[in-house]
């Protein structure tokens, strides 16, 4: 029984590491996309293409944000279920008789990995929301870039 728990813990750690690595890779990819779009904004000949790309990338980021929210909802549900199970264990099945504070501490320690996973997903969700905001700002920036260029052409 103890070996199974250790294997599950190791598997959980590997999954956590791969999730962290995946999110790091995705953040780098989004940074590169945003930087590329920003560079292309300087060329007025590409502004219309950049506008289309900004809107399509915004939609991709928004859909991914909603996927992350669904995953977080699932993780929260699992966490609540596990918390209930650990509460029942420490109140009815455990050899320890604990007051409220120590029992909650034991439960928190038992669920630490799940809480870290939830925090990892929440952090990535926050990053993706920021990415959507950046794309929104770029969209409005393109509008002003076009108006500025039209103004400059009228001056000459």
C-alpha positions as CSV (number, residue, x, y, z in Angstrom):
1,X,0.0,0.0,0.0
2,X,2.8,2.4,0.9
3,X,4.5,1.7,-2.5
4,X,1.4,2.6,-4.4
5,X,1.2,5.9,-2.5
6,X,4.8,6.7,-3.2
7,X,4.3,5.9,-6.9
8,X,1.2,8.1,-7.0
9,X,3.2,10.9,-5.3
10,X,6.1,10.6,-7.8
11,X,3.6,10.5,-10.7
12,X,1.9,13.6,-9.4
13,X,5.2,15.4,-9.0
14,X,6.1,14.5,-12.6
15,X,2.7,15.7,-13.8
16,X,3.2,18.9,-11.9
17,X,6.6,19.4,-13.4
18,X,5.3,18.8,-16.9
19,X,2.4,21.2,-16.3
20,X,4.8,23.8,-15.1
21,X,7.1,23.2,-18.0
22,X,4.2,23.4,-20.4
23,X,2.9,26.7,-19.0
24,X,6.5,28.1,-19.1
25,X,6.7,27.1,-22.8
26,X,3.3,28.6,-23.5
27,X,4.2,31.9,-21.8
28,X,7.4,32.1,-23.9
29,X,5.3,31.4,-27.1
30,X,2.8,34.1,-26.2
31,X,5.6,36.6,-25.5
32,X,7.1,35.9,-28.9
33,X,3.7,36.3,-30.6
34,X,3.1,39.6,-28.9
35,X,6.6,40.9,-29.6
36,X,6.3,39.8,-33.3
37,X,2.9,41.6,-33.6
38,X,4.3,44.7,-32.0
39,X,7.3,44.8,-34.4
40,X,5.0,44.4,-37.4
41,X,2.9,47.3,-36.2
42,X,5.7,49.7,-37.1
43,X,5.3,48.9,-40.8
44,X,2.1,50.7,-42.1
45,X,2.0,48.3,-45.0
46,X,1.4,45.4,-42.6
47,X,-1.1,47.1,-40.2
48,X,-4.1,45.6,-41.8
49,X,-2.6,42.1,-41.6
50,X,-1.5,42.8,-38.0
51,X,-5.1,43.8,-37.1
52,X,-6.4,40.5,-38.4
53,X,-3.7,38.6,-36.5
54,X,-4.3,40.5,-33.3
55,X,-8.0,39.7,-33.4
56,X,-7.5,36.0,-34.2
57,X,-4.8,35.6,-31.6
58,X,-7.1,37.3,-29.1
59,X,-9.8,34.8,-29.8
60,X,-7.3,31.9,-29.4
61,X,-6.2,33.3,-26.1
62,X,-9.7,33.9,-24.9
63,X,-10.8,30.4,-25.7
64,X,-7.8,29.0,-23.9
65,X,-8.6,31.2,-20.9
66,X,-12.0,29.6,-20.7
67,X,-10.5,26.2,-21.0
68,X,-8.3,27.0,-18.0
69,X,-11.3,28.3,-16.1
70,X,-13.0,24.9,-16.7
71,X,-10.0,23.0,-15.5
72,X,-9.7,25.2,-12.4
73,X,-13.4,24.5,-11.6
74,X,-12.7,20.8,-11.8
75,X,-9.6,21.1,-9.6
76,X,-11.6,23.0,-7.1
77,X,-14.3,20.4,-7.0
78,X,-11.7,17.6,-6.6
79,X,-10.0,19.6,-3.8
80,X,-13.2,20.1,-1.9
81,X,-14.0,16.3,-2.2
82,X,-10.5,15.4,-1.0
83,X,-10.8,17.9,1.9
84,X,-14.1,16.3,3.0
85,X,-12.5,12.9,2.8
86,X,-9.5,14.0,4.9
87,X,-11.8,15.7,7.4
88,X,-13.8,12.5,7.8
89,X,-10.6,10.6,8.2
90,X,-9.2,12.8,10.9
91,X,-12.5,13.1,12.8
92,X,-13.6,9.4,12.6
93,X,-10.9,7.0,11.4
94,X,-7.6,8.5,12.6
95,X,-5.9,7.4,15.8
96,X,-5.2,11.0,16.5
97,X,-7.8,13.1,18.3
98,X,-7.3,16.6,17.1
99,X,-8.8,19.9,17.8
100,X,-10.0,22.1,15.0
101,X,-6.7,24.0,14.3
102,X,-4.4,21.0,14.3
103,X,-6.9,18.9,12.2
104,X,-7.1,21.7,9.6
105,X,-3.3,21.9,9.6
106,X,-3.1,18.1,8.9
107,X,-5.7,18.4,6.2
108,X,-3.8,21.3,4.6
109,X,-0.5,19.4,4.6
110,X,-2.2,16.3,3.1
111,X,-3.7,18.4,0.2
112,X,-0.6,20.6,-0.4
113,X,0.2,19.1,-3.8
114,X,-3.4,19.7,-5.0
115,X,-3.4,23.2,-3.7
116,X,-0.1,23.9,-5.6
117,X,-1.6,22.5,-8.8
118,X,-4.6,24.8,-8.3
119,X,-2.2,27.8,-7.8
120,X,-0.2,26.9,-10.9
121,X,-3.4,26.8,-13.0
122,X,-4.6,30.1,-11.4
123,X,-1.3,31.8,-12.1
124,X,-1.4,30.7,-15.7
125,X,-5.0,31.8,-16.0
126,X,-4.0,35.2,-14.7
127,X,-1.2,35.4,-17.2
128,X,-3.5,34.5,-20.1
129,X,-6.0,37.2,-19.0
130,X,-3.1,39.7,-19.1
131,X,-2.3,38.4,-22.6
132,X,-5.9,39.1,-23.7
133,X,-5.6,42.6,-22.2
134,X,-2.3,43.1,-24.1
135,X,-4.0,42.1,-27.4
136,X,-6.9,44.4,-26.6
137,X,-4.5,47.3,-26.1
138,X,-2.7,46.4,-29.4
139,X,-6.1,46.5,-31.2
140,X,-6.8,50.0,-29.9
141,X,-3.2,51.0,-30.6
142,X,-3.6,50.0,-34.2
143,X,-6.6,52.3,-34.5
144,X,-4.6,55.2,-33.2
145,X,-1.6,54.3,-35.3
146,X,-3.8,54.5,-38.4
147,X,-5.3,57.8,-37.4
148,X,-1.8,59.2,-36.7
149,X,-0.6,58.1,-40.1
150,X,-3.6,59.7,-41.8
151,X,-2.9,62.9,-39.9
152,X,0.8,62.9,-40.9
153,X,-0.2,62.4,-44.6
154,X,-2.5,65.4,-44.4
155,X,0.3,67.5,-43.1
156,X,2.5,66.9,-46.1
